Structure formats: structure tokens, C-alpha cells
Amino acid sequence: MNKSRNDWLSLKPAEPTPAQCCGGGCTPCIYDLYQAELELWEKAKERDDPGLLQKIKVKNHEDVLLSSETFTEFTLCSVDRETEDTGRYRFQLPSGVSLGLKLGQHLVVRGLVNGVEIQRAYTPISPVDVKGHFDVLVKVYEHGLMSRYVKSWREGDSVAWRGPFGGFLYKPNTHGELLMLCSGTGIAPMLPILTHVTDNEDDETFITLVVCARNFQNVYLKNVLKEQARYWNVRIFYVLSQEQSLENLPMSYQENSKLGRIDSVFLAKVLETCRRKPYILLCGSVLFTEDMTLMLTQLEQDKSSIFSF
């Protein structure tokens, strides 16, 4: 075809910017995909065959449901507000079809703001086997490109996702008890695991969930958690860092709530009252995860029994 140098430069893949990396440790990462595309471009250029570059970047979910390498568009069908800055976003799937995720796996969403492409990782909070839709819990911030993109979402919009990535290998009754420590939207990977256990009558794993939030109003998914707390093998604690008084909480929450932050005294009491030896799951900010890991090791918990999302 004898394409000119400028023609080939126009076809050369663009190197990702830091904003395009979600930071979730995805495999393949966007940089891995760039390297693969760059090698393909170099091969096509050497052969003077642009036909080698025909790849679909975004596919319709009727053709492929989900891919870790290419983005698939899903339609936003509803938004339920959890708090002023956090919502539960539901995306439509074909009738009778599920995403086929494994527990703890996350997806990466792609957005475009002022010509800048950005990507972030989110873990669906819906059960892994739910059909016809999937839900993600998203908090928006006053500043930040992804938050600006999410604020623009309207019902009926198409949003591009790829994945899945990561995951938590779980088999029923493998662990005597799961101790889940989460902060804010870190509850996202915990919820599918929790419901997976309680939906299985043969799974006798105990669950202790510790939810950290600024105050009671900022506890996400209260109705879901209240329903889960009714199961014989589930107990839930709430740690509220900025709540003024337990008397401000509904009576049913006061006994299992703590003002302030998680400290070693509280954590030791939770560990002591676990009904079986716990396997510990952590999810929250980097600082939260580091603090919890340090406290747990100081309380002589084996690092091999701690898993961080």
C-alpha cells in the first residue's frame, strides 16, 4: 500500500497517560495493552499492511459480554442515591444473562473529560450470579476527572467497561469465619461474598463485618446490611468516626456501634469474640489497609490469614 510516514504516525497507538491507569493492578493493565498494540503497529508498519491493525476498541454487549482487553458498552438503567455524594448505579445486561464474575473481581470503567481519557476500577456490589443487570457503588468527589464524568451519567447513557480483574478465591466452609474490615465504599467487594455465603444453605461459614463510616447517614446499603444481619451466622458492627452520640442512632444499631475509629482494643475484642479462627478481608483506602494490617499483626494475626482487595 506504500503508506507515507505521516499516515503510519497517525495510526500509531497513543501512549497512556497516568490518568488512564485505574491503579487497581489489572492484568492486563492499560500499559500492557499499549505495548501489545505498539508491537502490532510496528509489525504492520514493517509489512506495510494496515489491515493488521483492525481491532475493535469498544464492542457492543450483544457481540461480547465482557473482555479484559477491550471495552464493552452497557446501558445505565437506574440510579439510586445512597448519600448526597454516593449512588448505586445499575447497568443493563441481556435478559437472563449474568456477567459471570467471580467473588471479589472488579471492572474498569473508561471516561472522557475535556479530551482526557480516564479509567477507574469498581467492584460490582450485586451478587455474582445475578442476571439482567449489575450494580456498582460510586462515590463522587468535588474535584477529580472521574467524578466529573460520573456526574454526567444519565439513565439511558452507554458506559464502557472492561474486565474482570482480581478476585478472592473462595470455597464454602473453607474458613471457619470471615472477618471483614471495610471503610466507605470498601464494602463493595465484601457484599457479594456475604450474600454468597448466606444464599448457600450448606455454607456454615461465620461472618463478622465491621463497617467504618463518618456517621450513620454515611453508612451505605443499610437495608441490605440489616437484612443480612438477620442470618444466624452473620454479625455486623458499625464504627462511626464523626458521630456525636450513639443515642442519635436507631435503637437496633446502638448496641453494635462504636464511636471513633477502629483501635487495637476494639479489634482485639472483635477477634476474641470470633466464633472460629478468622480469615481476614480488608478493603478501604491505602492508609486504612496499612493501619488495619499493622494492628492485626501486632495482635498476632498471621499475615497469611489477611487478604487485601
Salt bridges, closest charged atoms under 4 A:
GLU37 OE2 - LYS57 NZ 2.37
ASP135 OD2 - ARG88 NH2 3.17
ASP135 OD1 - ARG90 NE 2.77
GLU142 OE2 - HIS143 NE2 3.97
GLU177 OE2 - ARG275 NH2 3.06
GLU227 OE1 - ARG230 NH1 3.14
ASP263 OD2 - LYS258 NZ 3.89
